[in-house]
Structures are given as C-alpha cells and as structure tokens.
Amino acid sequence: MDQAGEAAAIVVGTAAAAFHDRLDRLSAEFAAFRRDAIALIDLQAGLSRPIAAAAGAAPAPASASLQAANERHDWHDLWQEIILGNELCGDLSLTPIRRRFLADIVSGNVSARALAGELLLLQATAVDELPEQFRHVGEAYYRWRPRLSNDDDPLEKALANWLTRRAETAGLRNSIQLVSPGDRFDSSRHSATTRGVEVVAVHGWVVLRDNQKVYTKASVTLQ
C-alpha cells in the first residue's frame, strides 16, 4: 500500500473508532435515561390510581386486549414526546415517519437509536455547545435516513427548522442549511472524502453562524 493509501486507511480507522466510542457513550446514556423515564412513568401510574379511585372514576376496560392496545398507544406517544419533543410530535404530517422512527428504535436499529441518543443529549447540552450538537444530530439523522435523492423528506425539514428555533430560544443566531443530491460541490460548505463536482449523497447539514458564515460543513459524497 502506498503512503496515500496508508494515510487514508488511518483517517478512516480513526473516524470509525471515534464514531463507535461516541455510539457506546450514547447507548449508555440512553439506557440510563430509559431507566429513569420508566421509573417516572411507574411513579405517575402509581399516583394516578389512588386519585382515580377516590374520584370514583376507574371504569373497567371493555376488554384486556383493548386495555393493552391503549397502553401500547400511550407508551408510543410518551416515548415520541420524550425523544422528539412536543413541537415535532404535534405535527400530524410527521405521524408516519415518527412511527417508523420509534419502531426502528424498538427493533434495535443502531442508527435510529444513535439519533435518539443525540436528540436526548441535545436536551441537556449547554448553550455554547449547541451548534456542535446540531452537527451531531444531522449526521446521526442521515445515518438513519440516508439522503440519496431529491424526494421530499418532511422530517428532515421539520427537524432543521426546529433546531434553528431551538438556537433562537437559547439566544443564538445559528441556523441549519440543508444540502440536496444534485447540488454543486462548494468547498466552503461541503466536506467530502471523494472527488467530484456534484453531490450524490448527503451525510450531514451545514450549521451556520449568526452572520451566515459556515460553522460546520455538511459531509457529502461526490461524483
């Protein structure tokens, strides 16, 4: 292997190691968050039963299967709100893709769980670290939902807009600029490991500063 090949192998190996280290940390933090959330759910359920009984409002469910279905529905709604927040969960146009996202998390899809972990970390990220976390959320999103065409992706747009509003609420002027396959390569906004002039796959979005200058570039594949 020539020197260029060895250097490329080292870069790829380092990036892969960093990704797996971050994924391990996210998995541990997500597991801890899940335990705390389940404990809180159980506590709320325990408190609600005596209140309902005291009010005489504890009618028996029509059937055990109906009760189980309602519990599953409540569980899914609760986890969607925990991970995505009330605003994204309140957008009915996103319902199908939200359900797919949660189903992927439950089924053990690593990329979906990594995105969930990044979104949970976002909720506890210090203000001055938010722009960097925006980058991590974008890269995790495209690992779960690769952007290989110009087909409409409502969750992509909704998530980018939500992060921009999140920055505004925190007193920041950062914003998200989306990249699409077919865009011309711009070295000031795109980062690529392949050579070419046209974007064919998107692996991240551009995080902008308050003056519209680039804070972090979008990772892309070119041809």
DOTI-691494 format. One record per residue: x, y negated, z of N, C-alpha, C in turn; residue in three letters; residue number from 1. Coordinates in nm, 3 decimals. Atoms other than C-alpha are relative to their C-alpha. Example, Ala and Ser with C-alpha at 12.3 -4.5 7.8 and 13.67 -1.06 7.14 Angstrom:
// DOTI-691494
0.089|0.119|0.000|1.230|0.450|0.780|0.090|-0.120|0.000|ala|1
-0.082|0.119|-0.006|1.367|0.106|0.714|-0.077|-0.109|0.073|ser|2
//
This chain:
// DOTI-691494
0.084|0.119|0.000|0.000|0.000|0.000|0.088|-0.125|0.000|met|1
-0.082|0.121|0.005|0.140|-0.344|-0.094|-0.031|-0.089|0.119|asp|2
0.016|0.089|-0.115|0.170|-0.631|0.152|-0.139|-0.063|0.003|gln|3
0.134|0.060|0.004|-0.154|-0.793|0.035|-0.105|0.098|0.048|ala|4
0.095|-0.102|-0.044|-0.340|-0.465|0.086|0.008|0.024|0.149|gly|5
-0.017|-0.019|-0.143|-0.193|-0.419|0.431|-0.061|-0.116|0.078|glu|6
0.056|0.118|-0.067|-0.287|-0.776|0.526|-0.152|0.005|0.000|ala|7
0.147|-0.009|0.008|-0.644|-0.723|0.404|-0.053|0.106|0.095|ala|8
0.043|-0.107|-0.090|-0.669|-0.397|0.598|0.004|-0.046|0.146|ala|9
-0.011|0.052|-0.137|-0.552|-0.573|0.914|-0.115|-0.094|0.032|ile|10
0.110|0.096|-0.020|-0.809|-0.852|0.870|-0.131|0.073|0.019|val|11
0.125|-0.076|-0.010|-1.091|-0.603|0.812|-0.007|0.076|0.132|val|12
-0.003|-0.074|-0.126|-0.983|-0.391|1.109|-0.024|-0.089|0.120|gly|13
0.018|0.094|-0.111|-0.964|-0.692|1.339|-0.144|-0.048|0.008|thr|14
0.139|0.046|0.003|-1.306|-0.818|1.228|-0.095|0.108|0.049|ala|15
0.086|-0.111|-0.042|-1.460|-0.474|1.277|0.010|0.022|0.151|ala|16
-0.018|-0.018|-0.144|-1.310|-0.443|1.626|-0.072|-0.109|0.077|ala|17
0.067|0.111|-0.067|-1.439|-0.787|1.722|-0.151|0.018|-0.002|ala|18
0.144|-0.022|0.011|-1.787|-0.700|1.593|-0.047|0.107|0.097|phe|19
0.041|-0.109|-0.089|-1.802|-0.373|1.786|0.012|-0.041|0.147|his|20
-0.012|0.049|-0.137|-1.676|-0.542|2.104|-0.120|-0.087|0.036|asp|21
0.115|0.087|-0.027|-1.949|-0.805|2.075|-0.128|0.081|0.008|arg|22
0.119|-0.085|-0.001|-2.210|-0.537|1.997|-0.010|0.076|0.132|leu|23
0.001|-0.069|-0.129|-2.108|-0.343|2.310|-0.045|-0.094|0.111|asp|24
0.038|0.097|-0.103|-2.142|-0.659|2.520|-0.148|-0.034|-0.010|arg|25
0.141|0.028|0.021|-2.480|-0.737|2.367|-0.087|0.116|0.049|leu|26
0.077|-0.116|-0.043|-2.600|-0.382|2.430|-0.012|0.007|0.151|ser|27
0.001|-0.003|-0.146|-2.502|-0.402|2.797|-0.090|-0.109|0.056|ala|28
0.081|0.111|-0.050|-2.663|-0.743|2.845|-0.148|0.022|-0.034|glu|29
0.139|-0.027|0.036|-2.977|-0.636|2.658|-0.059|0.105|0.093|phe|30
0.048|-0.103|-0.092|-3.006|-0.326|2.877|-0.032|-0.059|0.137|ala|31
0.024|0.065|-0.129|-2.977|-0.540|3.191|-0.124|-0.087|-0.007|ala|32
0.118|0.085|0.017|-3.233|-0.786|3.056|-0.127|0.085|-0.004|phe|33
0.116|-0.089|0.011|-3.468|-0.498|2.971|-0.041|0.051|0.138|arg|34
0.032|-0.049|-0.135|-3.442|-0.359|3.326|-0.070|-0.107|0.081|arg|35
0.060|0.110|-0.076|-3.519|-0.699|3.477|-0.141|-0.031|-0.049|asp|36
0.132|0.031|0.056|-3.810|-0.757|3.239|-0.102|0.106|0.039|ala|37
0.091|-0.108|-0.038|-3.963|-0.416|3.311|-0.038|-0.011|0.147|ile|38
0.028|0.018|-0.143|-3.930|-0.479|3.685|-0.101|-0.112|0.021|ala|39
0.092|0.112|-0.012|-4.107|-0.813|3.640|-0.140|0.039|-0.048|leu|40
0.129|-0.046|0.050|-4.382|-0.652|3.433|-0.071|0.086|0.105|ile|41
0.057|-0.088|-0.102|-4.434|-0.386|3.701|-0.050|-0.082|0.119|asp|42
0.038|0.084|-0.112|-4.444|-0.655|3.970|-0.130|-0.075|-0.031|leu|43
0.121|0.072|0.039|-4.703|-0.858|3.779|-0.121|0.092|-0.003|gln|44
0.110|-0.097|0.006|-4.913|-0.547|3.721|-0.046|0.036|0.141|ala|45
0.034|-0.033|-0.138|-4.897|-0.464|4.092|-0.077|-0.111|0.069|gly|46
0.070|0.113|-0.060|-5.008|-0.813|4.187|-0.139|-0.019|-0.058|leu|47
0.129|0.024|0.066|-5.291|-0.825|3.935|-0.107|0.099|0.044|ser|48
0.100|-0.099|-0.038|-5.457|-0.503|4.055|-0.079|-0.039|0.125|arg|49
0.077|0.042|-0.117|-5.547|-0.628|4.407|-0.089|-0.120|-0.030|pro|50
0.080|0.119|0.032|-5.667|-0.960|4.262|-0.125|0.040|-0.076|ile|51
0.116|-0.045|0.077|-5.891|-0.784|4.013|-0.099|0.075|0.088|ala|52
0.088|-0.076|-0.088|-6.026|-0.551|4.280|-0.077|-0.092|0.092|ala|53
0.066|0.094|-0.091|-6.101|-0.840|4.517|-0.109|-0.077|-0.072|ala|54
0.098|0.076|0.078|-6.289|-1.018|4.241|-0.110|0.089|-0.054|ala|55
0.098|-0.094|0.052|-6.484|-0.705|4.158|0.002|0.011|-0.150|gly|56
-0.012|0.001|0.146|-6.352|-0.721|3.804|0.098|0.107|-0.045|ala|57
-0.087|-0.110|0.042|-6.200|-0.379|3.749|-0.082|0.107|-0.069|ala|58
0.081|-0.100|0.071|-6.426|-0.206|3.498|0.087|0.109|-0.057|pro|59
-0.074|-0.114|0.054|-6.316|0.137|3.388|0.007|-0.013|-0.151|ala|60
-0.012|0.005|0.146|-6.184|0.154|3.031|-0.093|0.100|-0.066|pro|61
0.092|-0.089|0.070|-6.403|0.317|2.769|0.057|0.140|-0.009|ala|62
-0.063|-0.130|0.009|-6.152|0.599|2.735|0.148|-0.015|0.031|ser|63
-0.143|0.004|-0.029|-5.797|0.693|2.827|0.078|-0.042|-0.124|ala|64
-0.072|0.036|0.123|-5.691|0.659|2.463|-0.011|-0.148|-0.028|ser|65
0.016|0.144|0.020|-5.835|0.306|2.442|0.089|-0.077|0.095|leu|66
-0.086|0.066|-0.098|-5.653|0.208|2.761|0.146|0.008|-0.043|gln|67
-0.138|-0.016|0.045|-5.327|0.350|2.625|0.029|-0.091|-0.119|ala|68
-0.019|0.086|0.116|-5.374|0.160|2.298|0.014|-0.145|0.042|ala|69
-0.009|0.137|-0.049|-5.435|-0.165|2.485|0.133|-0.027|0.068|asn|70
-0.128|0.016|-0.069|-5.125|-0.109|2.698|0.114|-0.012|-0.100|glu|71
-0.103|0.009|0.103|-4.912|-0.048|2.388|-0.003|-0.135|-0.069|arg|72
0.014|0.131|0.066|-5.053|-0.363|2.227|0.057|-0.110|0.089|his|73
-0.052|0.100|-0.093|-4.978|-0.570|2.539|0.151|0.008|0.009|asp|74
-0.145|-0.019|-0.011|-4.628|-0.421|2.562|0.070|-0.059|-0.121|trp|75
-0.061|0.053|0.122|-4.551|-0.507|2.200|-0.005|-0.152|0.000|his|76
0.013|0.145|-0.002|-4.686|-0.861|2.238|0.096|-0.063|0.099|asp|77
-0.088|0.054|-0.103|-4.487|-0.915|2.555|0.144|0.000|-0.046|leu|78
-0.138|-0.006|0.045|-4.159|-0.799|2.405|0.027|-0.093|-0.116|trp|79
-0.017|0.097|0.108|-4.213|-1.008|2.095|0.022|-0.140|0.057|gln|80
-0.014|0.132|-0.060|-4.256|-1.317|2.314|0.131|-0.014|0.074|glu|81
-0.126|0.005|-0.072|-3.954|-1.230|2.527|0.116|-0.024|-0.096|ile|82
-0.113|0.007|0.093|-3.726|-1.192|2.225|-0.009|-0.120|-0.093|ile|83
0.015|0.102|0.103|-3.868|-1.439|1.973|-0.056|-0.133|0.052|leu|84
0.056|0.123|-0.053|-4.042|-1.693|2.195|-0.143|-0.024|-0.048|gly|85
0.142|0.025|0.028|-4.396|-1.832|2.189|-0.023|-0.060|-0.139|asn|86
0.021|0.069|0.127|-4.350|-2.050|1.880|0.001|0.095|-0.118|glu|87
-0.007|-0.095|0.111|-4.240|-1.776|1.640|-0.109|0.107|0.011|leu|88
0.105|-0.100|-0.018|-4.491|-1.534|1.791|-0.138|-0.057|-0.030|cys|89
0.129|0.063|0.027|-4.771|-1.786|1.740|-0.028|-0.019|-0.148|gly|90
0.017|0.015|0.145|-4.717|-1.795|1.361|-0.056|0.130|-0.056|asp|91
0.066|-0.123|0.046|-4.966|-1.543|1.225|0.057|0.051|-0.132|leu|92
-0.056|-0.044|0.128|-4.796|-1.536|0.883|0.121|0.090|0.020|ser|93
-0.118|-0.081|-0.028|-4.498|-1.368|1.051|-0.034|0.134|0.065|leu|94
0.040|-0.120|-0.074|-4.700|-1.088|1.211|0.057|0.129|-0.059|thr|95
-0.052|-0.127|0.053|-4.600|-0.807|0.968|0.150|0.017|0.023|pro|96
-0.145|-0.014|-0.016|-4.227|-0.881|0.983|0.039|0.006|0.147|ile|97
-0.027|-0.013|-0.145|-4.237|-0.928|1.362|-0.021|0.144|0.044|arg|98
0.029|-0.139|-0.037|-4.393|-0.584|1.395|0.110|0.093|-0.050|arg|99
-0.109|-0.083|0.053|-4.126|-0.434|1.170|0.125|-0.017|0.084|arg|100
-0.118|0.029|-0.083|-3.854|-0.604|1.375|-0.008|0.076|0.132|phe|101
0.014|-0.068|-0.128|-3.990|-0.468|1.702|0.005|0.151|-0.019|leu|102
-0.005|-0.144|0.027|-4.040|-0.122|1.550|0.143|0.046|-0.021|ala|103
-0.141|-0.035|0.021|-3.676|-0.122|1.439|0.076|0.001|0.132|asp|104
-0.065|0.004|-0.132|-3.566|-0.221|1.790|-0.032|0.127|0.078|ile|105
0.045|-0.117|-0.076|-3.771|0.058|1.947|0.060|0.129|-0.057|val|106
-0.050|-0.122|0.063|-3.648|0.316|1.694|0.151|0.015|0.011|ser|107
-0.144|-0.010|-0.021|-3.285|0.237|1.777|0.085|-0.058|-0.111|gly|108
-0.076|0.063|0.108|-3.185|0.037|1.468|0.103|-0.095|0.061|asn|109
-0.107|0.075|-0.063|-2.846|-0.105|1.569|-0.003|-0.147|-0.040|val|110
0.001|0.139|0.046|-2.872|-0.419|1.355|-0.115|-0.078|0.061|ser|111
0.114|0.068|-0.061|-3.219|-0.502|1.490|0.027|-0.028|0.147|ala|112
-0.031|0.021|-0.141|-3.100|-0.455|1.847|0.107|-0.107|0.019|arg|113
-0.103|0.103|-0.008|-2.794|-0.671|1.782|-0.063|-0.138|-0.017|ala|114
0.069|0.127|0.019|-3.021|-0.950|1.651|-0.081|-0.036|0.124|leu|115
0.075|0.027|-0.123|-3.246|-0.914|1.955|0.092|-0.048|0.111|ala|116
-0.097|0.042|-0.102|-2.940|-0.940|2.178|0.047|-0.142|-0.021|gly|117
-0.044|0.137|0.029|-2.822|-1.258|2.003|-0.109|-0.101|0.033|glu|118
0.111|0.090|-0.031|-3.167|-1.414|2.038|-0.019|-0.015|0.151|leu|119
0.009|0.008|-0.146|-3.174|-1.328|2.409|0.115|-0.083|0.057|leu|120
-0.113|0.081|-0.044|-2.825|-1.472|2.456|-0.023|-0.148|-0.027|leu|121
0.029|0.138|0.035|-2.944|-1.789|2.284|-0.077|-0.071|0.111|leu|122
0.083|0.059|-0.105|-3.192|-1.846|2.565|0.082|-0.041|0.122|gln|123
-0.083|0.032|-0.115|-2.908|-1.858|2.819|0.130|-0.070|-0.040|ala|124
-0.122|0.064|0.049|-2.649|-2.038|2.604|0.007|-0.146|0.043|thr|125
-0.020|0.140|-0.038|-2.505|-2.367|2.731|-0.016|-0.089|-0.123|ala|126
0.030|0.091|0.110|-2.594|-2.671|2.521|0.118|-0.016|-0.095|val|127
-0.116|0.025|0.086|-2.240|-2.730|2.396|0.043|0.124|-0.079|asp|128
-0.034|-0.122|0.071|-2.218|-2.367|2.281|-0.109|0.044|-0.098|glu|129
0.112|-0.038|0.086|-2.549|-2.361|2.091|0.037|0.009|-0.148|leu|130
-0.031|-0.010|0.144|-2.409|-2.439|1.742|0.074|0.130|-0.036|pro|131
-0.072|-0.124|0.027|-2.171|-2.143|1.765|-0.094|0.120|0.011|glu|132
0.096|-0.109|-0.014|-2.454|-1.919|1.886|-0.095|0.004|-0.119|gln|133
0.083|0.002|0.121|-2.663|-2.033|1.588|0.067|0.083|-0.110|phe|134
-0.073|-0.078|0.100|-2.391|-1.885|1.367|-0.016|0.150|0.026|arg|135
0.013|-0.142|-0.034|-2.404|-1.553|1.552|-0.140|0.053|-0.029|his|136
0.137|-0.042|0.027|-2.784|-1.540|1.523|-0.019|0.022|-0.150|val|137
0.014|-0.014|0.144|-2.765|-1.597|1.147|0.068|0.124|-0.054|gly|138
-0.072|-0.117|0.049|-2.502|-1.331|1.088|-0.068|0.129|0.044|glu|139
0.073|-0.118|-0.048|-2.698|-1.084|1.302|-0.129|0.019|-0.080|ala|140
0.125|-0.010|0.077|-3.016|-1.166|1.110|0.024|0.068|-0.134|tyr|141
-0.025|-0.056|0.133|-2.862|-1.085|0.773|0.057|0.142|0.006|tyr|142
-0.038|-0.141|-0.013|-2.708|-0.763|0.904|-0.124|0.087|0.011|arg|143
0.125|-0.076|-0.011|-3.061|-0.655|0.994|-0.081|-0.009|-0.129|trp|144
0.083|0.025|0.118|-3.227|-0.805|0.685|0.086|-0.063|-0.110|arg|145
-0.092|0.052|0.101|-2.973|-0.840|0.404|-0.072|-0.087|-0.104|pro|146
0.057|0.094|0.099|-3.035|-1.129|0.162|0.068|0.025|-0.133|arg|147
-0.059|-0.040|0.128|-2.975|-0.986|-0.185|-0.076|-0.055|-0.118|leu|148
0.082|0.054|0.109|-3.245|-1.164|-0.387|-0.061|-0.132|0.044|ser|149
0.067|0.126|-0.030|-3.444|-1.486|-0.404|-0.144|0.021|0.046|asn|150
0.135|-0.026|-0.051|-3.760|-1.317|-0.277|-0.023|-0.080|0.128|asp|151
0.033|0.082|-0.117|-3.938|-1.527|-0.016|0.018|0.079|0.128|asp|152
-0.021|-0.061|-0.131|-3.837|-1.449|0.341|-0.050|-0.098|0.106|asp|153
0.058|0.098|-0.093|-4.072|-1.634|0.579|0.067|-0.003|0.136|pro|154
-0.064|-0.001|-0.131|-3.895|-1.522|0.895|0.135|-0.072|-0.004|leu|155
-0.127|0.070|0.016|-3.560|-1.648|0.766|-0.020|-0.150|0.013|glu|156
0.027|0.143|-0.003|-3.705|-1.996|0.709|-0.052|-0.044|0.137|lys|157
0.057|0.036|-0.130|-3.905|-1.997|1.032|0.107|0.000|0.108|ala|158
-0.106|-0.010|-0.100|-3.602|-1.889|1.236|0.097|-0.117|-0.014|leu|159
-0.091|0.113|0.022|-3.378|-2.155|1.075|-0.062|-0.130|0.049|ala|160
0.068|0.122|-0.045|-3.636|-2.427|1.139|-0.012|-0.004|0.152|asn|161
0.014|-0.008|-0.146|-3.688|-2.307|1.496|0.132|-0.034|0.069|trp|162
-0.130|0.030|-0.058|-3.313|-2.322|1.568|0.032|-0.150|-0.012|leu|163
-0.022|0.144|0.016|-3.298|-2.676|1.429|-0.078|-0.077|0.105|thr|164
0.079|0.065|-0.105|-3.580|-2.778|1.662|0.057|0.029|0.139|arg|165
-0.064|-0.035|-0.128|-3.403|-2.596|1.945|0.117|-0.095|0.027|arg|166
-0.111|0.095|-0.015|-3.099|-2.817|1.881|-0.052|-0.138|0.036|ala|167
0.057|0.132|-0.028|-3.315|-3.131|1.879|-0.047|-0.009|0.145|glu|168
0.048|-0.002|-0.139|-3.473|-3.033|2.211|0.115|-0.010|0.099|thr|169
-0.118|0.003|-0.087|-3.125|-2.988|2.359|0.079|-0.131|-0.016|ala|170
-0.069|0.126|0.020|-3.024|-3.335|2.235|0.112|0.007|-0.101|gly|171
-0.103|-0.016|0.103|-2.809|-3.207|1.948|-0.057|-0.035|-0.136|leu|172
0.043|0.036|0.135|-2.821|-3.305|1.582|0.039|0.107|-0.101|arg|173
-0.036|-0.109|0.091|-2.714|-2.970|1.439|-0.124|0.050|-0.074|asn|174
0.109|-0.058|0.078|-2.926|-2.805|1.171|0.052|0.119|-0.079|ser|175
-0.033|-0.121|0.075|-2.935|-2.490|0.960|-0.028|-0.024|-0.148|ile|176
0.019|0.007|0.145|-2.886|-2.486|0.584|0.008|0.142|-0.056|gln|177
0.007|-0.135|0.053|-2.990|-2.167|0.406|0.074|0.010|-0.133|leu|178
-0.069|-0.030|0.125|-2.797|-2.007|0.120|-0.079|0.110|-0.069|val|179
0.075|-0.100|0.075|-2.955|-1.801|-0.157|0.088|0.065|-0.106|ser|180
-0.069|-0.062|0.113|-2.823|-1.547|-0.407|-0.025|-0.082|-0.127|pro|181
0.011|0.083|0.118|-2.756|-1.730|-0.731|0.061|-0.137|0.019|gly|182
-0.065|0.129|-0.026|-2.609|-2.038|-0.560|0.144|0.003|-0.050|asp|183
-0.139|0.012|0.039|-2.277|-2.161|-0.695|0.089|-0.003|0.123|arg|184
-0.091|-0.002|-0.113|-1.984|-2.096|-0.466|0.053|-0.140|0.030|phe|185
-0.049|0.130|-0.047|-1.888|-2.402|-0.262|0.094|0.029|0.117|asp|186
-0.098|-0.036|-0.102|-1.567|-2.355|-0.065|-0.015|-0.082|0.127|ser|187
0.020|0.083|-0.119|-1.670|-2.634|0.174|-0.115|0.051|0.086|ser|188
0.116|-0.049|-0.073|-1.986|-2.446|0.276|-0.008|0.152|0.007|arg|189
0.007|-0.146|0.006|-1.927|-2.080|0.192|0.135|0.062|0.033|his|190
-0.120|-0.078|-0.030|-1.679|-1.826|0.322|-0.017|0.138|-0.063|ser|191
0.013|-0.127|0.072|-1.613|-1.521|0.104|0.130|0.078|0.002|ala|192
-0.118|-0.087|0.006|-1.376|-1.224|0.107|0.021|0.053|-0.141|thr|193
-0.011|-0.041|0.139|-1.439|-1.158|-0.263|0.014|-0.124|-0.088|thr|194
-0.016|0.112|0.093|-1.363|-1.372|-0.565|-0.120|-0.007|-0.094|arg|195
0.110|0.019|0.093|-1.624|-1.519|-0.796|-0.049|-0.143|0.004|gly|196
0.054|0.135|0.008|-1.832|-1.823|-0.875|-0.146|-0.006|0.043|val|197
0.143|-0.003|-0.032|-2.182|-1.709|-0.780|-0.026|0.089|0.120|glu|198
0.038|-0.077|-0.118|-2.333|-1.590|-0.453|-0.094|0.113|-0.041|val|199
0.088|-0.114|0.031|-2.482|-1.240|-0.485|-0.059|0.062|0.127|val|200
0.054|-0.049|-0.127|-2.536|-1.156|-0.117|0.034|-0.100|0.110|ala|201
-0.016|0.097|-0.109|-2.581|-1.374|0.191|0.014|0.074|0.132|val|202
-0.025|-0.065|-0.129|-2.441|-1.273|0.530|-0.003|-0.099|0.116|his|203
0.007|0.102|-0.105|-2.490|-1.595|0.723|-0.053|-0.129|-0.058|gly|204
0.044|0.131|0.048|-2.618|-1.951|0.703|0.099|-0.108|0.042|trp|205
-0.088|0.113|-0.032|-2.446|-2.290|0.718|-0.056|-0.071|0.122|val|206
0.038|0.083|-0.114|-2.456|-2.466|1.055|0.062|-0.137|-0.022|val|207
-0.046|0.135|0.027|-2.433|-2.841|1.002|0.014|-0.081|0.129|leu|208
-0.013|0.096|-0.111|-2.319|-3.119|1.235|-0.103|-0.111|-0.019|arg|209
0.098|0.108|0.007|-2.517|-3.436|1.301|0.020|-0.090|-0.123|asp|210
-0.028|0.080|0.118|-2.350|-3.609|1.003|-0.011|0.081|-0.129|asn|211
0.019|-0.092|0.113|-2.444|-3.321|0.770|0.129|0.064|-0.049|gln|212
-0.123|-0.071|0.032|-2.084|-3.205|0.763|-0.008|0.141|0.058|lys|213
0.009|-0.142|-0.036|-2.022|-2.834|0.799|0.066|0.026|0.135|val|214
-0.056|-0.047|-0.127|-1.975|-2.692|1.149|0.054|0.141|-0.017|tyr|215
-0.047|-0.134|0.036|-1.955|-2.328|1.041|-0.054|0.035|-0.138|thr|216
0.038|-0.037|0.136|-1.965|-2.188|0.688|-0.086|0.126|-0.001|lys|217
0.079|-0.122|0.021|-2.200|-1.922|0.556|0.088|0.107|-0.063|ala|218
-0.072|-0.114|0.058|-2.045|-1.582|0.492|-0.079|0.055|-0.116|ser|219
0.068|-0.046|0.121|-2.126|-1.464|0.139|0.086|0.099|-0.077|val|220
-0.069|-0.083|0.098|-2.036|-1.211|-0.128|-0.017|-0.064|-0.137|thr|221
0.001|0.067|0.131|-1.946|-1.345|-0.473|0.018|0.098|-0.115|leu|222
-0.034|-0.072|0.123|-1.927|-1.224|-0.828|0.041|-0.101|-0.107|gln|223
//
